[in-house]
Amino acid sequence: MSKFDEKAGELLGNAALAAGAFEMFDQEKTDRIVEGVYKAGFDARISLARMAREETGLGVFEHKVIKNVLATQVVYEDIKNEKTAGIISEDERSGITEIAQPLGPILAVIPVTNPTSTVMFKVLISLKTRNPIIISPSPRAAKCCSEAARICYEAALRADAPEYCVQWIEEPTIELTQSLMAHRGIAMILATGGPGLVRAAYSSGTPALGVGPGNVPVLIDESADIPYAVRSNPSFTLGCGTWGKNITTENVTAHHLLNIKRICRRRDNLKWSAFPAEKYFDESLGADDISMEFHKNY
C-alpha cells in the first residue's frame, strides 16, 4: 500500500465516523449547522478573496469577493428551505413515501481559478444533505482552500456538527487525489477543474459530477448587436476560464473593444446594481447586516 493510499484510508476512516453521526441528525439540527457555516464563510468573504488572489495570482479581487457572496449567501438562500432529512414527500394515491438519506463521504476537487468560493458552496451543499466532505484543492490554491475549509469546519463544530464532517488536504498531490477518487469509501466526487481532471473523476469508478472549463469561444461579426453582445457575453462576467476567448472579424474589432471598455467600467455585465456592493466590501459588516432583497431580482 502506498503512502497515498494510507492517507486516503485515514481520511475516509474519519469521514465514515462523521457519516454515521450525520445519519441521526434531524432537519432542525442540520439546518442550524448549515446556517452557521454560511454566516462564517460570508463574514470571511473579503479576507478569503484577498488570500485567493495573492496565492494564485489569478482573477480580480473584487470579483472574488462577489463570488464568495454567491457561494455563501446566495447558495444558502436557495437551499435553506429544502427538506433533506426524514420524510420529504408522501403520495397517498401511489402509496409512495420519499425519505431523505445521506449518500456518505463526498470528495470535492477544487480548481485554482475559483478556490475559496468553490470550497464554501460545496461544503454547504454537502452538510445540508448530511454528508461529510473531503476538500482536495489545487496545489496552487492549497493555503486559501485550507483556510476556507477551516472556517467552515470550525463554524460547523460550533453548531454541534460531527467531528470530521469537513476535512481538507493541506499538501495536495495528484496521486492522493487519484487514490481518493478510486477509494470505495467515497460516495460521490464533485469535480471542478480542467478536462483531464474531470475525465479522471468520471473514469474512477466512483459516481461523479464534473464541471470543466467555463464557456465556449464567442464569435462576434458584422451582424451582431455589439453593445448587447458584450453585455450578454459571460466572458466579461464572473465566468470560469472564459477571458480572452472572443473572436471578432476585422470590421468590428475596434467597436467591440470600445464597448468592452465601456461595459467593464460601468460593470453592467455583473449586475452590480442588484448588489449593495459597498456593503459587501465593508469588512465590518457580516451576514446579519446585509439584506438579501436583491436576490429576488438577480
C-alpha positions, -999 to +999 in steps of 0.1 A: +000+000+000+014+034-010+016+064+014-012+080-007-035+050-002-027+051+035-036+088+037-068+082+018-077+054+041-072+077+071-093+105+057-121+080+048-120+064+082-126+098+098-153+106+072-171+073+080-174+083+116-189+116+107-213+099+082-225+076+109-233+105+132-249+125+104-275+098+098-291+105+132-295+143+126-329+158+121-337+187+098-336+213+125-301+203+137-289+201+101-302+235+092-286+251+123-252+238+111-257+250+076-267+285+087-237+287+110-213+277+082-229+301+057-225+330+081-189+322+089-180+319+053-198+351+043-182+370+071-148+359+058-156+368+022-131+396+019-102+381+036-106+348+017-108+367-016-077+386-008-059+354+002-070+336-030-059+365-052-025+367-035-018+330-036-030+322-071-022+354-089-055+349-109-086+369-113-098+402-098-100+407-061-135+424-063-148+396-084-136+370-059-154+389-031-187+387-051-181+350-059-177+343-022-210+361-016-227+340-043-212+308-028-224+315+007-253+339+010-270+332-024-264+294-021-278+294+014-309+313+004-315+288-024-312+257-002-322+267+033-359+256+030-351+223+012-360+192+032-330+169+034-338+148+065-367+124+073-398+122+052-396+147+023-428+137+004-458+114+007-481+104-021-513+089-008-525+079-042-495+058-051-486+049-015-450+061-021-432+079+007-398+096+000-373+096+028-341+116+025-309+096+032-273+109+030-250+094+004-219+092+025-184+109+022-181+134-006-147+142-023-146+178-036-119+186-061-113+224-061-098+245-090-072+272-089-095+297-106-123+299-080-108+283-049-125+297-018-159+301-033-159+265-046-149+252-013-177+270+006-206+262-017-195+225-018-193+224+019-227+240+023-245+216-001-227+186+014-236+195+050-272+204+040-276+168+028-258+154+059-227+142+040-191+147+053-168+163+028-131+160+020-116+190+002-089+183-024-076+217-036-054+226-065-018+227-052-017+263-064-045+272-041-039+250-011-035+277+015-066+297+007-087+265+003-074+251+036-084+284+053-119+284+038-123+248+048-111+255+083-135+284+087-164+262+076-154+233+098-150+254+130-184+270+124-199+236+119-184+223+151-198+253+170-232+243+157-227+207+170-218+191+137-200+158+140-162+157+142-145+152+108-176+165+089-152+187+069-116+176+061-091+191+038-057+182+023-031+208+032-005+194+009-024+181-021-009+159-048-023+143-079-015+109-065-035+114-033-065+129-052-065+098-076-063+075-046-093+092-030-113+091-063-109+054-065-115+046-028-146+026-023-154+047+008-161+078-014-198+080-022-195+108-048-170+131-064-177+168-070-150+176-095-144+212-107-113+217-129-098+211-163-108+184-188-082+160-176-093+162-140-130+158-149-122+128-171-102+112-143-132+117-119-156+101-144-132+073-151-125+065-114-154+041-109-170+064-083-202+083-091-191+119-101-205+152-111-179+172-131-176+207-143-148+216-167-138+249-184-165+276-184-178+289-217-171+283-253-153+308-276-176+336-289-176+348-324-188+384-330-192+395-366-208+424-385-243+411-380-241+414-342-256+440-319-222+447-304-232+465-272-258+438-264-233+411-273-207+425-249-233+429-221-245+394-226-212+377-230-202+357-199-165+362-208-168+396-191-186+385-160-177+361-133-173+331-156-145+305-152-119+301-179-135+324-204-115+356-207-097+361-240-119+337-259-137+363-280-132+362-318-141+393-338-140+400-375-117+428-386-146+452-393-160+451-358-129+448-336-124+485-328-161+489-320-161+457-300-131+468-278-147+502-272-178+486-259-158+462-237-141+491-220-174+510-216-192+480-202-164+470-179-162+505-165-199+505-158-199+469-146-234+464-161-225+429-170-220+419-134-254+433-124-238+454-098-269+475-095-285+444-080-258+441-053-254+465-024-218+464-034-205+490-010-217+468+019-201+436+005-167+453+006-171+465+042-153+440+064-171+453+095-204+440+081-214+404+084-243+381+073-267+396+098-260+432+085-266+427+047-301+423+032-308+396+006-336+416-010-316+419-043-316+382-047-353+382-058-343+400-089-308+386-095 
